[in-house]
Amino acid sequence: MSTGLSRYARHQQSLRAVRDRVVGACVYPLLLLAVGSVVVMLLLGVVVPRFSRLIDGSGRELPLLSKWLMAWGQFADAHPAAPLLMLGAFATLAMLLVSQWRSPDARRKWLARIPGVAGVVREFQHLQMYRTTAILTSRGIPIHRALVFSMDLLGPADRERLQAGLLRMQQGVAISAALSGCGLSDVIATSMLGVAERSGALAEMLDRIADFYERSLQRNIDIVSRLIEPLLMIVFGFVIGGIVVLMYLPIFDLASSVS
């Protein structure tokens, strides 16, 4: 009992460390997303409508994208409620996303669609599976039942793979070969499971595999967080800079014609 409880406590401690790392990595991107969205809303709701008055009186032929932007500005200037409706729609969409994010199934589906993040989420699920299986097997539960109990920690696709792997185990296939064949263990985990099958120290080796996945997960979280921040800056810089350039293109054209 003491061994199982100590491993469970260490597992909870590692989960808390991973959660804190993820929260810390998401603070700056979320802040950048909020500030960038507010700036875009101010440009489209306040600056562009006022700027469209000046351009409308010049009588100049505008580029296509600038014409579309000025058309929105004229519409927002003629209908002051339009920016407020846009802001309300944005707030409603944000609240809808937050409400869906609270649902584990919806959150798993959203994360699975993000390139790069889906791999990190799957690695975290494998970490939970191996750690939980190690805790259960250390208490004398057979590996087959321990994997069945850990199945709920995986995504839908990995659950089907694990079921196929359990079926192969029932047919006499080794644990390492079954998990490797269904795609639930990489080369290092497969070799470690092979050593555990020969030595009999299955619970200890499963715990070491979970430690390996945990270290890899922490590295991948750092990589993804460092990639998301500049990507968001590039996206908002492109959007905000594009709006500013489209507003000032007619003025540049007018200044060149005057000179």
BELDA-V517202 format. One record per pair of residues at least 24 apart in sequence whose C-alpha atoms are under 7 Angstrom apart, sorted by sequence separation. I is the first residue (numbers start at 1). J is the second residue. D is the distance in whole Angstrom. If there is no record, write none. Layout:
i: {I & I}
j: {J & J}
d: {D & D}
//
This chain:
i: {49 & 129 & 48 & 49 & 128 & 49 & 49 & 125 & 125 & 45 & 138 & 137 & 134 & 134 & 134 & 134 & 131 & 130 & 131 & 130 & 130 & 131 & 130 & 127 & 127 & 127 & 123 & 124 & 123 & 120 & 120 & 120 & 116 & 11 & 8 & 7 & 4 & 4 & 4 & 66 & 65 & 66 & 62 & 22 & 29 & 25 & 29 & 36 & 40}
j: {73 & 153 & 73 & 74 & 153 & 76 & 77 & 153 & 154 & 83 & 203 & 203 & 203 & 204 & 206 & 207 & 206 & 206 & 207 & 207 & 209 & 210 & 210 & 210 & 213 & 214 & 213 & 217 & 217 & 217 & 220 & 221 & 224 & 131 & 135 & 135 & 135 & 138 & 139 & 246 & 246 & 247 & 250 & 221 & 228 & 225 & 229 & 236 & 240}
d: {4 & 6 & 5 & 6 & 7 & 6 & 5 & 6 & 5 & 5 & 5 & 6 & 5 & 7 & 5 & 5 & 7 & 6 & 6 & 7 & 7 & 5 & 5 & 5 & 6 & 6 & 7 & 7 & 6 & 6 & 7 & 7 & 7 & 7 & 7 & 6 & 6 & 6 & 6 & 5 & 7 & 6 & 6 & 7 & 7 & 6 & 6 & 6 & 6}
//
